[in-house]
Amino acid sequence: MRYCLIGCGRVSPEHIRAARENHLEIAGLCDTDPRSLAENLGREQLDDVPVYEDYRAMLARVKPELCAIATPSGLHAQMALDCLEAGAHVIVEKPIAMRLADARAIRELAERRGLTVCNNLQNRFNPAVQALRGAVEAGRFGRLYSASMQLRWHRGDDYYRSAAWRGTRALDGGAMMNQGIHGIDLVNWMLGGSPKRVTAFTATMARDIECEDLGLALVEYPDALASIECTTLRHPAAQEEILEFSGEHGVVRLGGTAGHVVETWRFDGAPKDEEAVMRHMYSVNPGSVYGHGHSLLYADVLRAVVEKRPPLSDAKAGAGALGIILGAYESAETGRAMEL
């Protein structure tokens, strides 16, 4: 399958490795900044791959079957629509768009064209998350009462100064939209994907950006409540992401730097199960906050195309996480709880 990558910034090596591991033909790369190509893809030995500055010219010339979009967030929607119009399946980095109307437009166009859209929420494929999802689907929690997510990372002024779009309302968003969206998606997925209401507070405490470097939210579901904390102000030596789910018959807590490590796994009458899980690779913290999910996500997309089914991390999942975050932003601005 002919593959193109639009956007060659800091996450682009993950996409290239995933494309190679899934035996895609890398037929084109696009970035408006030649330095991004050199700095982020220089080690990937792609000297023979055509490079473009205009993604529309690349689409017309290469005619890819699959495109990945890893550009600033505010550009995702239009690029995804253009790729779909060109007849390509799409993997778009999170968030899928910056407005729900654009997310709906992407879904509708993909359905009309018979094409697959994946929102790159790769943490769904982390082994610990897959184990958690298996427990939810098997009904091991009984009734799920609550979930909590705390993403406490460090992003210094140098990070936000590294590109003019970082921390802006139009092209990025803050700690919830950029860093926290993966954990918010996982909470939404485990709790059934039908949030009713959100109440939130956001603040810009220390960074010189338009958006929040600290956000707190409470989300109401039909049968459960969830609390969310996202910040980029944590000391760099103590970064963590915690996901905890508590139910009638069990509790699971994922921790580590990015929620990849099983710290608690307890269900009624299953001590041997707990021991097995805690000894497994779920206790290993990966070397990167990106985890190991990109290649598995790509593989799922390719199977979804063949099987004519939605991928595990589809456009609907992306819109669900986006809706919670946009509702939280509106709640923080208006001082009211927002219906979702």
Buried (B, 14 or more C-beta within 10 A) or exposed (E): BBBBBBBBBBBBBBBBBBBBEBEBBBBBBBBEBEEBBEBBBEEBEBEEBBBBEEBBEBBEBBBBBBBBBBBBBBBBBBBBBBBBEBEBBBBBBBBBBBEBEBBEBBBEBBEEBEBBBBBBBBBBBBBBBBBBBEBBEEEBBEEBBBBBBBBBBBBEEEBBEEBEBBBBBEBBBBBBBBBBBBBBBBBBBBBEEEBEBBBBBBBBEEBEBBBBBBBBBBBBBEEBEBBBBBBBBBEEEEBBBBBBBBBEBBBBBBBBBBBBBBBBBBBEEBEEBBEEBEEBEBBBEBEEBBBBBBBBBBBBBBEBBEEEEBBBBBBBBBBBBBBBBBBBBEBBEEEEBBEB
